[in-house]
Amino acid sequence: ALPGAASPADLERALAAPHVPLAVCRRITELLEDARRRGTLDSYRLGLIDQNTQLLMDYLGGCERIHATPLPFAYT
């Protein structure tokens, strides 16, 4: 396995979740917090990476809104 790659247990949990992208973002946040607690990630870097995770969640929400927007009949 690649260093930092998701474990089979992580994949199973994500795929079993009602909302897979949200489960993945939550797991990223858990891993970041764990790295901070162990001292392998300082608060500054944690903030930067967490900001990117928040942006990912925002982009996912935008994609879901686009996906849920009905198309006019003429476009289908």
mmJSON file of the N, C-alpha and C atoms, coordinates in Angstrom:
{"data_MODEL":{"atom_site":{
"group_PDB":["ATOM","ATOM","ATOM","ATOM","ATOM","ATOM","ATOM","ATOM","ATOM","ATOM","ATOM","ATOM","ATOM","ATOM","ATOM","ATOM","ATOM","ATOM","ATOM","ATOM","ATOM","ATOM","ATOM","ATOM","ATOM","ATOM","ATOM","ATOM","ATOM","ATOM","ATOM","ATOM","ATOM","ATOM","ATOM","ATOM","ATOM","ATOM","ATOM","ATOM","ATOM","ATOM","ATOM","ATOM","ATOM","ATOM","ATOM","ATOM","ATOM","ATOM","ATOM","ATOM","ATOM","ATOM","ATOM","ATOM","ATOM","ATOM","ATOM","ATOM","ATOM","ATOM","ATOM","ATOM","ATOM","ATOM","ATOM","ATOM","ATOM","ATOM","ATOM","ATOM","ATOM","ATOM","ATOM","ATOM","ATOM","ATOM","ATOM","ATOM","ATOM","ATOM","ATOM","ATOM","ATOM","ATOM","ATOM","ATOM","ATOM","ATOM","ATOM","ATOM","ATOM","ATOM","ATOM","ATOM","ATOM","ATOM","ATOM","ATOM","ATOM","ATOM","ATOM","ATOM","ATOM","ATOM","ATOM","ATOM","ATOM","ATOM","ATOM","ATOM","ATOM","ATOM","ATOM","ATOM","ATOM","ATOM","ATOM","ATOM","ATOM","ATOM","ATOM","ATOM","ATOM","ATOM","ATOM","ATOM","ATOM","ATOM","ATOM","ATOM","ATOM","ATOM","ATOM","ATOM","ATOM","ATOM","ATOM","ATOM","ATOM","ATOM","ATOM","ATOM","ATOM","ATOM","ATOM","ATOM","ATOM","ATOM","ATOM","ATOM","ATOM","ATOM","ATOM","ATOM","ATOM","ATOM","ATOM","ATOM","ATOM","ATOM","ATOM","ATOM","ATOM","ATOM","ATOM","ATOM","ATOM","ATOM","ATOM","ATOM","ATOM","ATOM","ATOM","ATOM","ATOM","ATOM","ATOM","ATOM","ATOM","ATOM","ATOM","ATOM","ATOM","ATOM","ATOM","ATOM","ATOM","ATOM","ATOM","ATOM","ATOM","ATOM","ATOM","ATOM","ATOM","ATOM","ATOM","ATOM","ATOM","ATOM","ATOM","ATOM","ATOM","ATOM","ATOM","ATOM","ATOM","ATOM","ATOM","ATOM","ATOM","ATOM","ATOM","ATOM","ATOM","ATOM","ATOM","ATOM","ATOM","ATOM","ATOM","ATOM","ATOM","ATOM","ATOM","ATOM"],
"id":[1,2,3,4,5,6,7,8,9,10,11,12,13,14,15,16,17,18,19,20,21,22,23,24,25,26,27,28,29,30,31,32,33,34,35,36,37,38,39,40,41,42,43,44,45,46,47,48,49,50,51,52,53,54,55,56,57,58,59,60,61,62,63,64,65,66,67,68,69,70,71,72,73,74,75,76,77,78,79,80,81,82,83,84,85,86,87,88,89,90,91,92,93,94,95,96,97,98,99,100,101,102,103,104,105,106,107,108,109,110,111,112,113,114,115,116,117,118,119,120,121,122,123,124,125,126,127,128,129,130,131,132,133,134,135,136,137,138,139,140,141,142,143,144,145,146,147,148,149,150,151,152,153,154,155,156,157,158,159,160,161,162,163,164,165,166,167,168,169,170,171,172,173,174,175,176,177,178,179,180,181,182,183,184,185,186,187,188,189,190,191,192,193,194,195,196,197,198,199,200,201,202,203,204,205,206,207,208,209,210,211,212,213,214,215,216,217,218,219,220,221,222,223,224,225,226,227,228],
"type_symbol":["N","C","C","N","C","C","N","C","C","N","C","C","N","C","C","N","C","C","N","C","C","N","C","C","N","C","C","N","C","C","N","C","C","N","C","C","N","C","C","N","C","C","N","C","C","N","C","C","N","C","C","N","C","C","N","C","C","N","C","C","N","C","C","N","C","C","N","C","C","N","C","C","N","C","C","N","C","C","N","C","C","N","C","C","N","C","C","N","C","C","N","C","C","N","C","C","N","C","C","N","C","C","N","C","C","N","C","C","N","C","C","N","C","C","N","C","C","N","C","C","N","C","C","N","C","C","N","C","C","N","C","C","N","C","C","N","C","C","N","C","C","N","C","C","N","C","C","N","C","C","N","C","C","N","C","C","N","C","C","N","C","C","N","C","C","N","C","C","N","C","C","N","C","C","N","C","C","N","C","C","N","C","C","N","C","C","N","C","C","N","C","C","N","C","C","N","C","C","N","C","C","N","C","C","N","C","C","N","C","C","N","C","C","N","C","C","N","C","C","N","C","C","N","C","C","N","C","C"],
"label_atom_id":["N","CA","C","N","CA","C","N","CA","C","N","CA","C","N","CA","C","N","CA","C","N","CA","C","N","CA","C","N","CA","C","N","CA","C","N","CA","C","N","CA","C","N","CA","C","N","CA","C","N","CA","C","N","CA","C","N","CA","C","N","CA","C","N","CA","C","N","CA","C","N","CA","C","N","CA","C","N","CA","C","N","CA","C","N","CA","C","N","CA","C","N","CA","C","N","CA","C","N","CA","C","N","CA","C","N","CA","C","N","CA","C","N","CA","C","N","CA","C","N","CA","C","N","CA","C","N","CA","C","N","CA","C","N","CA","C","N","CA","C","N","CA","C","N","CA","C","N","CA","C","N","CA","C","N","CA","C","N","CA","C","N","CA","C","N","CA","C","N","CA","C","N","CA","C","N","CA","C","N","CA","C","N","CA","C","N","CA","C","N","CA","C","N","CA","C","N","CA","C","N","CA","C","N","CA","C","N","CA","C","N","CA","C","N","CA","C","N","CA","C","N","CA","C","N","CA","C","N","CA","C","N","CA","C","N","CA","C","N","CA","C","N","CA","C","N","CA","C","N","CA","C","N","CA","C","N","CA","C","N","CA","C","N","CA","C"],
"label_alt_id":[null,null,null,null,null,null,null,null,null,null,null,null,null,null,null,null,null,null,null,null,null,null,null,null,null,null,null,null,null,null,null,null,null,null,null,null,null,null,null,null,null,null,null,null,null,null,null,null,null,null,null,null,null,null,null,null,null,null,null,null,null,null,null,null,null,null,null,null,null,null,null,null,null,null,null,null,null,null,null,null,null,null,null,null,null,null,null,null,null,null,null,null,null,null,null,null,null,null,null,null,null,null,null,null,null,null,null,null,null,null,null,null,null,null,null,null,null,null,null,null,null,null,null,null,null,null,null,null,null,null,null,null,null,null,null,null,null,null,null,null,null,null,null,null,null,null,null,null,null,null,null,null,null,null,null,null,null,null,null,null,null,null,null,null,null,null,null,null,null,null,null,null,null,null,null,null,null,null,null,null,null,null,null,null,null,null,null,null,null,null,null,null,null,null,null,null,null,null,null,null,null,null,null,null,null,null,null,null,null,null,null,null,null,null,null,null,null,null,null,null,null,null,null,null,null,null,null,null],
"label_comp_id":["ALA","ALA","ALA","LEU","LEU","LEU","PRO","PRO","PRO","GLY","GLY","GLY","ALA","ALA","ALA","ALA","ALA","ALA","SER","SER","SER","PRO","PRO","PRO","ALA","ALA","ALA","ASP","ASP","ASP","LEU","LEU","LEU","GLU","GLU","GLU","ARG","ARG","ARG","ALA","ALA","ALA","LEU","LEU","LEU","ALA","ALA","ALA","ALA","ALA","ALA","PRO","PRO","PRO","HIS","HIS","HIS","VAL","VAL","VAL","PRO","PRO","PRO","LEU","LEU","LEU","ALA","ALA","ALA","VAL","VAL","VAL","CYS","CYS","CYS","ARG","ARG","ARG","ARG","ARG","ARG","ILE","ILE","ILE","THR","THR","THR","GLU","GLU","GLU","LEU","LEU","LEU","LEU","LEU","LEU","GLU","GLU","GLU","ASP","ASP","ASP","ALA","ALA","ALA","ARG","ARG","ARG","ARG","ARG","ARG","ARG","ARG","ARG","GLY","GLY","GLY","THR","THR","THR","LEU","LEU","LEU","ASP","ASP","ASP","SER","SER","SER","TYR","TYR","TYR","ARG","ARG","ARG","LEU","LEU","LEU","GLY","GLY","GLY","LEU","LEU","LEU","ILE","ILE","ILE","ASP","ASP","ASP","GLN","GLN","GLN","ASN","ASN","ASN","THR","THR","THR","GLN","GLN","GLN","LEU","LEU","LEU","LEU","LEU","LEU","MET","MET","MET","ASP","ASP","ASP","TYR","TYR","TYR","LEU","LEU","LEU","GLY","GLY","GLY","GLY","GLY","GLY","CYS","CYS","CYS","GLU","GLU","GLU","ARG","ARG","ARG","ILE","ILE","ILE","HIS","HIS","HIS","ALA","ALA","ALA","THR","THR","THR","PRO","PRO","PRO","LEU","LEU","LEU","PRO","PRO","PRO","PHE","PHE","PHE","ALA","ALA","ALA","TYR","TYR","TYR","THR","THR","THR"],
"label_asym_id":["A","A","A","A","A","A","A","A","A","A","A","A","A","A","A","A","A","A","A","A","A","A","A","A","A","A","A","A","A","A","A","A","A","A","A","A","A","A","A","A","A","A","A","A","A","A","A","A","A","A","A","A","A","A","A","A","A","A","A","A","A","A","A","A","A","A","A","A","A","A","A","A","A","A","A","A","A","A","A","A","A","A","A","A","A","A","A","A","A","A","A","A","A","A","A","A","A","A","A","A","A","A","A","A","A","A","A","A","A","A","A","A","A","A","A","A","A","A","A","A","A","A","A","A","A","A","A","A","A","A","A","A","A","A","A","A","A","A","A","A","A","A","A","A","A","A","A","A","A","A","A","A","A","A","A","A","A","A","A","A","A","A","A","A","A","A","A","A","A","A","A","A","A","A","A","A","A","A","A","A","A","A","A","A","A","A","A","A","A","A","A","A","A","A","A","A","A","A","A","A","A","A","A","A","A","A","A","A","A","A","A","A","A","A","A","A","A","A","A","A","A","A","A","A","A","A","A","A"],
"label_entity_id":["1","1","1","1","1","1","1","1","1","1","1","1","1","1","1","1","1","1","1","1","1","1","1","1","1","1","1","1","1","1","1","1","1","1","1","1","1","1","1","1","1","1","1","1","1","1","1","1","1","1","1","1","1","1","1","1","1","1","1","1","1","1","1","1","1","1","1","1","1","1","1","1","1","1","1","1","1","1","1","1","1","1","1","1","1","1","1","1","1","1","1","1","1","1","1","1","1","1","1","1","1","1","1","1","1","1","1","1","1","1","1","1","1","1","1","1","1","1","1","1","1","1","1","1","1","1","1","1","1","1","1","1","1","1","1","1","1","1","1","1","1","1","1","1","1","1","1","1","1","1","1","1","1","1","1","1","1","1","1","1","1","1","1","1","1","1","1","1","1","1","1","1","1","1","1","1","1","1","1","1","1","1","1","1","1","1","1","1","1","1","1","1","1","1","1","1","1","1","1","1","1","1","1","1","1","1","1","1","1","1","1","1","1","1","1","1","1","1","1","1","1","1","1","1","1","1","1","1"],
"label_seq_id":[1,1,1,2,2,2,3,3,3,4,4,4,5,5,5,6,6,6,7,7,7,8,8,8,9,9,9,10,10,10,11,11,11,12,12,12,13,13,13,14,14,14,15,15,15,16,16,16,17,17,17,18,18,18,19,19,19,20,20,20,21,21,21,22,22,22,23,23,23,24,24,24,25,25,25,26,26,26,27,27,27,28,28,28,29,29,29,30,30,30,31,31,31,32,32,32,33,33,33,34,34,34,35,35,35,36,36,36,37,37,37,38,38,38,39,39,39,40,40,40,41,41,41,42,42,42,43,43,43,44,44,44,45,45,45,46,46,46,47,47,47,48,48,48,49,49,49,50,50,50,51,51,51,52,52,52,53,53,53,54,54,54,55,55,55,56,56,56,57,57,57,58,58,58,59,59,59,60,60,60,61,61,61,62,62,62,63,63,63,64,64,64,65,65,65,66,66,66,67,67,67,68,68,68,69,69,69,70,70,70,71,71,71,72,72,72,73,73,73,74,74,74,75,75,75,76,76,76],
"pdbx_PDB_ins_code":[null,null,null,null,null,null,null,null,null,null,null,null,null,null,null,null,null,null,null,null,null,null,null,null,null,null,null,null,null,null,null,null,null,null,null,null,null,null,null,null,null,null,null,null,null,null,null,null,null,null,null,null,null,null,null,null,null,null,null,null,null,null,null,null,null,null,null,null,null,null,null,null,null,null,null,null,null,null,null,null,null,null,null,null,null,null,null,null,null,null,null,null,null,null,null,null,null,null,null,null,null,null,null,null,null,null,null,null,null,null,null,null,null,null,null,null,null,null,null,null,null,null,null,null,null,null,null,null,null,null,null,null,null,null,null,null,null,null,null,null,null,null,null,null,null,null,null,null,null,null,null,null,null,null,null,null,null,null,null,null,null,null,null,null,null,null,null,null,null,null,null,null,null,null,null,null,null,null,null,null,null,null,null,null,null,null,null,null,null,null,null,null,null,null,null,null,null,null,null,null,null,null,null,null,null,null,null,null,null,null,null,null,null,null,null,null,null,null,null,null,null,null,null,null,null,null,null,null],
"Cartn_x":[0.839,0.0,0.882,0.347,1.06,1.027,2.085,2.062,0.93,0.141,-0.962,-2.211,-2.164,-3.343,-4.406,-5.639,-6.753,-6.646,-6.933,-6.914,-8.205,-8.213,-9.454,-10.611,-10.303,-11.356,-11.912,-11.024,-11.482,-12.405,-12.013,-12.836,-14.194,-14.21,-15.481,-16.399,-15.826,-16.625,-17.195,-16.368,-16.821,-17.92,-17.733,-18.728,-20.031,-19.972,-21.178,-21.926,-21.282,-21.896,-23.031,-24.018,-25.121,-24.665,-23.599,-23.069,-21.56,-21.084,-19.676,-18.73,-18.975,-18.033,-17.905,-19.013,-18.961,-18.177,-18.355,-17.606,-16.105,-15.725,-14.308,-13.756,-14.51,-14.057,-13.935,-14.871,-14.784,-13.543,-13.237,-12.053,-10.775,-10.741,-9.583,-9.404,-10.511,-10.448,-9.962,-10.435,-9.979,-8.475,-7.988,-6.564,-5.724,-6.213,-5.499,-5.423,-6.537,-6.561,-5.646,-5.624,-4.746,-3.278,-2.938,-1.559,-1.185,-2.123,-1.852,-1.597,-2.417,-2.254,-0.905,-0.465,0.824,2.007,1.739,2.812,3.483,2.923,3.517,2.994,2.045,1.474,1.245,1.908,1.74,0.422,0.027,-1.261,-1.375,-0.285,-0.306,-0.64,0.087,-0.161,-1.539,-1.942,-3.278,-4.335,-4.175,-5.124,-5.187,-4.012,-3.974,-4.646,-4.335,-4.909,-6.399,-6.787,-8.2,-8.993,-8.391,-9.05,-9.325,-8.378,-8.583,-9.671,-9.741,-10.802,-12.166,-12.245,-13.505,-13.885,-12.898,-13.173,-13.683,-13.09,-13.548,-15.016,-15.391,-16.785,-17.696,-17.238,-18.027,-18.217,-17.152,-17.245,-18.169,-18.113,-19.014,-20.467,-20.725,-22.082,-22.541,-21.646,-21.98,-22.294,-21.508,-21.758,-23.097,-23.425,-24.716,-25.878,-25.716,-26.772,-26.949,-25.842,-25.929,-26.613,-26.212,-26.792,-28.3,-28.737,-30.149,-30.995,-30.363,-31.114,-31.807,-33.124,-33.82,-33.506,-33.381,-33.135,-34.459,-34.567,-35.772,-35.94,-37.164,-37.47,-36.753,-36.647,-36.022,-34.563,-33.882,-32.462,-32.25,-33.287,-33.129,-33.421],
"Cartn_y":[-1.191,0.0,1.252,2.286,3.56,4.228,4.934,5.661,6.695,6.705,7.657,7.235,6.083,5.611,5.137,5.186,4.742,3.236,2.835,1.407,0.771,-0.545,-1.216,-0.92,-0.796,-0.48,0.922,1.885,3.238,3.218,2.465,2.381,1.759,0.698,0.052,1.009,1.747,2.702,3.794,4.304,5.382,4.886,3.709,3.19,2.802,2.497,2.141,3.371,4.532,5.764,6.216,6.894,7.396,8.449,9.175,10.211,10.035,9.374,8.995,10.202,11.266,12.395,13.011,13.114,13.666,12.74,11.439,10.482,10.603,10.814,10.966,12.248,13.341,14.603,14.484,13.794,13.588,12.789,11.767,10.946,11.766,12.628,13.511,14.374,14.934,15.78,14.988,13.749,12.9,12.653,12.356,12.086,13.326,14.491,15.729,15.998,15.807,16.036,15.044,13.804,12.798,13.183,13.681,14.111,15.296,16.205,17.343,16.867,15.929,15.406,14.712,13.996,13.294,14.231,15.449,16.408,16.35,15.6,15.509,16.591,17.388,18.465,19.665,20.774,21.954,22.664,23.565,24.244,25.043,25.631,26.423,25.547,24.435,23.528,22.887,22.554,22.0,22.971,24.247,25.251,25.333,25.289,25.354,24.145,22.968,21.75,21.675,22.062,22.035,23.014,24.133,25.102,24.467,23.692,22.999,21.939,21.272,20.283,20.975,22.133,22.894,23.322,23.751,24.115,22.913,21.755,20.536,20.276,20.422,20.22,21.25,22.496,23.523,23.185,22.738,22.376,21.184,20.229,19.077,19.527,20.47,21.001,21.691,22.445,23.1,22.091,21.037,19.984,19.302,19.079,18.452,19.352,20.667,21.596,21.567,21.533,21.459,20.159,19.075,17.764,17.723,18.409,18.371,19.402,20.286,21.318,20.701,20.821,20.248,21.023,20.28,20.903,21.165,22.271,22.492,21.378,21.036,19.923,20.083,21.321,21.55,21.126,21.149,20.795,19.286,18.564,17.127,16.46],
"Cartn_z":[0.0,0.0,0.0,-0.57,-0.604,0.757,1.119,2.395,2.372,3.414,3.51,2.768,2.117,1.385,2.367,1.934,2.777,3.017,4.225,4.557,4.047,3.906,3.506,4.473,5.768,6.753,6.504,6.165,5.847,4.63,3.626,2.413,2.7,3.484,3.833,4.581,5.548,6.316,5.419,4.519,3.627,2.695,2.124,1.195,1.874,3.171,3.921,4.428,4.359,4.871,3.958,4.528,3.701,2.686,3.015,2.119,2.056,1.008,0.902,0.945,0.156,0.207,1.602,2.314,3.67,4.599,4.441,5.262,5.005,3.76,3.42,4.051,3.956,4.56,6.075,6.697,8.146,8.512,7.711,7.99,7.822,6.808,6.625,7.873,8.366,9.559,10.766,10.922,12.031,11.941,10.744,10.567,10.846,10.441,10.72,12.219,12.899,14.349,15.061,14.6,15.186,14.989,13.799,13.533,14.423,14.658,15.54,16.968,17.443,18.809,18.982,17.958,18.039,17.886,17.427,17.252,15.894,14.96,13.627,12.688,13.172,12.362,13.272,12.956,13.8,13.475,14.341,14.212,12.919,12.483,11.252,10.047,9.911,8.786,8.899,10.112,10.315,9.806,10.112,9.643,8.133,7.496,6.031,5.392,5.891,5.317,5.622,6.84,7.199,6.335,5.999,5.126,3.754,3.259,1.987,2.101,3.235,3.446,3.45,4.08,4.085,2.67,1.885,0.495,-0.298,-0.061,-0.726,-0.411,0.857,1.249,0.579,0.48,-0.193,-1.668,-2.329,-3.746,-3.956,-3.038,-3.127,-3.017,-2.105,-1.969,-3.238,-3.877,-5.136,-6.227,-6.298,-7.286,-7.038,-5.771,-5.461,-5.856,-5.652,-6.064,-7.574,-8.312,-9.774,-10.189,-9.559,-9.882,-9.605,-8.562,-8.171,-8.922,-9.686,-10.399,-11.601,-11.678,-12.837,-14.11,-15.194,-16.495,-17.194,-17.911,-18.703,-19.722,-20.031,-20.932,-22.273,-22.777,-24.082,-24.089,-22.941,-22.868,-22.727,-22.351,-22.173,-23.463],
"occupancy":[1.0,1.0,1.0,1.0,1.0,1.0,1.0,1.0,1.0,1.0,1.0,1.0,1.0,1.0,1.0,1.0,1.0,1.0,1.0,1.0,1.0,1.0,1.0,1.0,1.0,1.0,1.0,1.0,1.0,1.0,1.0,1.0,1.0,1.0,1.0,1.0,1.0,1.0,1.0,1.0,1.0,1.0,1.0,1.0,1.0,1.0,1.0,1.0,1.0,1.0,1.0,1.0,1.0,1.0,1.0,1.0,1.0,1.0,1.0,1.0,1.0,1.0,1.0,1.0,1.0,1.0,1.0,1.0,1.0,1.0,1.0,1.0,1.0,1.0,1.0,1.0,1.0,1.0,1.0,1.0,1.0,1.0,1.0,1.0,1.0,1.0,1.0,1.0,1.0,1.0,1.0,1.0,1.0,1.0,1.0,1.0,1.0,1.0,1.0,1.0,1.0,1.0,1.0,1.0,1.0,1.0,1.0,1.0,1.0,1.0,1.0,1.0,1.0,1.0,1.0,1.0,1.0,1.0,1.0,1.0,1.0,1.0,1.0,1.0,1.0,1.0,1.0,1.0,1.0,1.0,1.0,1.0,1.0,1.0,1.0,1.0,1.0,1.0,1.0,1.0,1.0,1.0,1.0,1.0,1.0,1.0,1.0,1.0,1.0,1.0,1.0,1.0,1.0,1.0,1.0,1.0,1.0,1.0,1.0,1.0,1.0,1.0,1.0,1.0,1.0,1.0,1.0,1.0,1.0,1.0,1.0,1.0,1.0,1.0,1.0,1.0,1.0,1.0,1.0,1.0,1.0,1.0,1.0,1.0,1.0,1.0,1.0,1.0,1.0,1.0,1.0,1.0,1.0,1.0,1.0,1.0,1.0,1.0,1.0,1.0,1.0,1.0,1.0,1.0,1.0,1.0,1.0,1.0,1.0,1.0,1.0,1.0,1.0,1.0,1.0,1.0,1.0,1.0,1.0,1.0,1.0,1.0,1.0,1.0,1.0,1.0,1.0,1.0],
"B_iso_or_equiv":[0.0,0.0,0.0,0.0,0.0,0.0,0.0,0.0,0.0,0.0,0.0,0.0,0.0,0.0,0.0,0.0,0.0,0.0,0.0,0.0,0.0,0.0,0.0,0.0,0.0,0.0,0.0,0.0,0.0,0.0,0.0,0.0,0.0,0.0,0.0,0.0,0.0,0.0,0.0,0.0,0.0,0.0,0.0,0.0,0.0,0.0,0.0,0.0,0.0,0.0,0.0,0.0,0.0,0.0,0.0,0.0,0.0,0.0,0.0,0.0,0.0,0.0,0.0,0.0,0.0,0.0,0.0,0.0,0.0,0.0,0.0,0.0,0.0,0.0,0.0,0.0,0.0,0.0,0.0,0.0,0.0,0.0,0.0,0.0,0.0,0.0,0.0,0.0,0.0,0.0,0.0,0.0,0.0,0.0,0.0,0.0,0.0,0.0,0.0,0.0,0.0,0.0,0.0,0.0,0.0,0.0,0.0,0.0,0.0,0.0,0.0,0.0,0.0,0.0,0.0,0.0,0.0,0.0,0.0,0.0,0.0,0.0,0.0,0.0,0.0,0.0,0.0,0.0,0.0,0.0,0.0,0.0,0.0,0.0,0.0,0.0,0.0,0.0,0.0,0.0,0.0,0.0,0.0,0.0,0.0,0.0,0.0,0.0,0.0,0.0,0.0,0.0,0.0,0.0,0.0,0.0,0.0,0.0,0.0,0.0,0.0,0.0,0.0,0.0,0.0,0.0,0.0,0.0,0.0,0.0,0.0,0.0,0.0,0.0,0.0,0.0,0.0,0.0,0.0,0.0,0.0,0.0,0.0,0.0,0.0,0.0,0.0,0.0,0.0,0.0,0.0,0.0,0.0,0.0,0.0,0.0,0.0,0.0,0.0,0.0,0.0,0.0,0.0,0.0,0.0,0.0,0.0,0.0,0.0,0.0,0.0,0.0,0.0,0.0,0.0,0.0,0.0,0.0,0.0,0.0,0.0,0.0,0.0,0.0,0.0,0.0,0.0,0.0],
"pdbx_formal_charge":[null,null,null,null,null,null,null,null,null,null,null,null,null,null,null,null,null,null,null,null,null,null,null,null,null,null,null,null,null,null,null,null,null,null,null,null,null,null,null,null,null,null,null,null,null,null,null,null,null,null,null,null,null,null,null,null,null,null,null,null,null,null,null,null,null,null,null,null,null,null,null,null,null,null,null,null,null,null,null,null,null,null,null,null,null,null,null,null,null,null,null,null,null,null,null,null,null,null,null,null,null,null,null,null,null,null,null,null,null,null,null,null,null,null,null,null,null,null,null,null,null,null,null,null,null,null,null,null,null,null,null,null,null,null,null,null,null,null,null,null,null,null,null,null,null,null,null,null,null,null,null,null,null,null,null,null,null,null,null,null,null,null,null,null,null,null,null,null,null,null,null,null,null,null,null,null,null,null,null,null,null,null,null,null,null,null,null,null,null,null,null,null,null,null,null,null,null,null,null,null,null,null,null,null,null,null,null,null,null,null,null,null,null,null,null,null,null,null,null,null,null,null,null,null,null,null,null,null],
"auth_seq_id":[1,1,1,2,2,2,3,3,3,4,4,4,5,5,5,6,6,6,7,7,7,8,8,8,9,9,9,10,10,10,11,11,11,12,12,12,13,13,13,14,14,14,15,15,15,16,16,16,17,17,17,18,18,18,19,19,19,20,20,20,21,21,21,22,22,22,23,23,23,24,24,24,25,25,25,26,26,26,27,27,27,28,28,28,29,29,29,30,30,30,31,31,31,32,32,32,33,33,33,34,34,34,35,35,35,36,36,36,37,37,37,38,38,38,39,39,39,40,40,40,41,41,41,42,42,42,43,43,43,44,44,44,45,45,45,46,46,46,47,47,47,48,48,48,49,49,49,50,50,50,51,51,51,52,52,52,53,53,53,54,54,54,55,55,55,56,56,56,57,57,57,58,58,58,59,59,59,60,60,60,61,61,61,62,62,62,63,63,63,64,64,64,65,65,65,66,66,66,67,67,67,68,68,68,69,69,69,70,70,70,71,71,71,72,72,72,73,73,73,74,74,74,75,75,75,76,76,76],
"auth_comp_id":["ALA","ALA","ALA","LEU","LEU","LEU","PRO","PRO","PRO","GLY","GLY","GLY","ALA","ALA","ALA","ALA","ALA","ALA","SER","SER","SER","PRO","PRO","PRO","ALA","ALA","ALA","ASP","ASP","ASP","LEU","LEU","LEU","GLU","GLU","GLU","ARG","ARG","ARG","ALA","ALA","ALA","LEU","LEU","LEU","ALA","ALA","ALA","ALA","ALA","ALA","PRO","PRO","PRO","HIS","HIS","HIS","VAL","VAL","VAL","PRO","PRO","PRO","LEU","LEU","LEU","ALA","ALA","ALA","VAL","VAL","VAL","CYS","CYS","CYS","ARG","ARG","ARG","ARG","ARG","ARG","ILE","ILE","ILE","THR","THR","THR","GLU","GLU","GLU","LEU","LEU","LEU","LEU","LEU","LEU","GLU","GLU","GLU","ASP","ASP","ASP","ALA","ALA","ALA","ARG","ARG","ARG","ARG","ARG","ARG","ARG","ARG","ARG","GLY","GLY","GLY","THR","THR","THR","LEU","LEU","LEU","ASP","ASP","ASP","SER","SER","SER","TYR","TYR","TYR","ARG","ARG","ARG","LEU","LEU","LEU","GLY","GLY","GLY","LEU","LEU","LEU","ILE","ILE","ILE","ASP","ASP","ASP","GLN","GLN","GLN","ASN","ASN","ASN","THR","THR","THR","GLN","GLN","GLN","LEU","LEU","LEU","LEU","LEU","LEU","MET","MET","MET","ASP","ASP","ASP","TYR","TYR","TYR","LEU","LEU","LEU","GLY","GLY","GLY","GLY","GLY","GLY","CYS","CYS","CYS","GLU","GLU","GLU","ARG","ARG","ARG","ILE","ILE","ILE","HIS","HIS","HIS","ALA","ALA","ALA","THR","THR","THR","PRO","PRO","PRO","LEU","LEU","LEU","PRO","PRO","PRO","PHE","PHE","PHE","ALA","ALA","ALA","TYR","TYR","TYR","THR","THR","THR"],
"auth_asym_id":["A","A","A","A","A","A","A","A","A","A","A","A","A","A","A","A","A","A","A","A","A","A","A","A","A","A","A","A","A","A","A","A","A","A","A","A","A","A","A","A","A","A","A","A","A","A","A","A","A","A","A","A","A","A","A","A","A","A","A","A","A","A","A","A","A","A","A","A","A","A","A","A","A","A","A","A","A","A","A","A","A","A","A","A","A","A","A","A","A","A","A","A","A","A","A","A","A","A","A","A","A","A","A","A","A","A","A","A","A","A","A","A","A","A","A","A","A","A","A","A","A","A","A","A","A","A","A","A","A","A","A","A","A","A","A","A","A","A","A","A","A","A","A","A","A","A","A","A","A","A","A","A","A","A","A","A","A","A","A","A","A","A","A","A","A","A","A","A","A","A","A","A","A","A","A","A","A","A","A","A","A","A","A","A","A","A","A","A","A","A","A","A","A","A","A","A","A","A","A","A","A","A","A","A","A","A","A","A","A","A","A","A","A","A","A","A","A","A","A","A","A","A","A","A","A","A","A","A"],
"auth_atom_id":["N","CA","C","N","CA","C","N","CA","C","N","CA","C","N","CA","C","N","CA","C","N","CA","C","N","CA","C","N","CA","C","N","CA","C","N","CA","C","N","CA","C","N","CA","C","N","CA","C","N","CA","C","N","CA","C","N","CA","C","N","CA","C","N","CA","C","N","CA","C","N","CA","C","N","CA","C","N","CA","C","N","CA","C","N","CA","C","N","CA","C","N","CA","C","N","CA","C","N","CA","C","N","CA","C","N","CA","C","N","CA","C","N","CA","C","N","CA","C","N","CA","C","N","CA","C","N","CA","C","N","CA","C","N","CA","C","N","CA","C","N","CA","C","N","CA","C","N","CA","C","N","CA","C","N","CA","C","N","CA","C","N","CA","C","N","CA","C","N","CA","C","N","CA","C","N","CA","C","N","CA","C","N","CA","C","N","CA","C","N","CA","C","N","CA","C","N","CA","C","N","CA","C","N","CA","C","N","CA","C","N","CA","C","N","CA","C","N","CA","C","N","CA","C","N","CA","C","N","CA","C","N","CA","C","N","CA","C","N","CA","C","N","CA","C","N","CA","C","N","CA","C","N","CA","C","N","CA","C","N","CA","C","N","CA","C"],
"pdbx_PDB_model_num":[1,1,1,1,1,1,1,1,1,1,1,1,1,1,1,1,1,1,1,1,1,1,1,1,1,1,1,1,1,1,1,1,1,1,1,1,1,1,1,1,1,1,1,1,1,1,1,1,1,1,1,1,1,1,1,1,1,1,1,1,1,1,1,1,1,1,1,1,1,1,1,1,1,1,1,1,1,1,1,1,1,1,1,1,1,1,1,1,1,1,1,1,1,1,1,1,1,1,1,1,1,1,1,1,1,1,1,1,1,1,1,1,1,1,1,1,1,1,1,1,1,1,1,1,1,1,1,1,1,1,1,1,1,1,1,1,1,1,1,1,1,1,1,1,1,1,1,1,1,1,1,1,1,1,1,1,1,1,1,1,1,1,1,1,1,1,1,1,1,1,1,1,1,1,1,1,1,1,1,1,1,1,1,1,1,1,1,1,1,1,1,1,1,1,1,1,1,1,1,1,1,1,1,1,1,1,1,1,1,1,1,1,1,1,1,1,1,1,1,1,1,1,1,1,1,1,1,1]
}}}
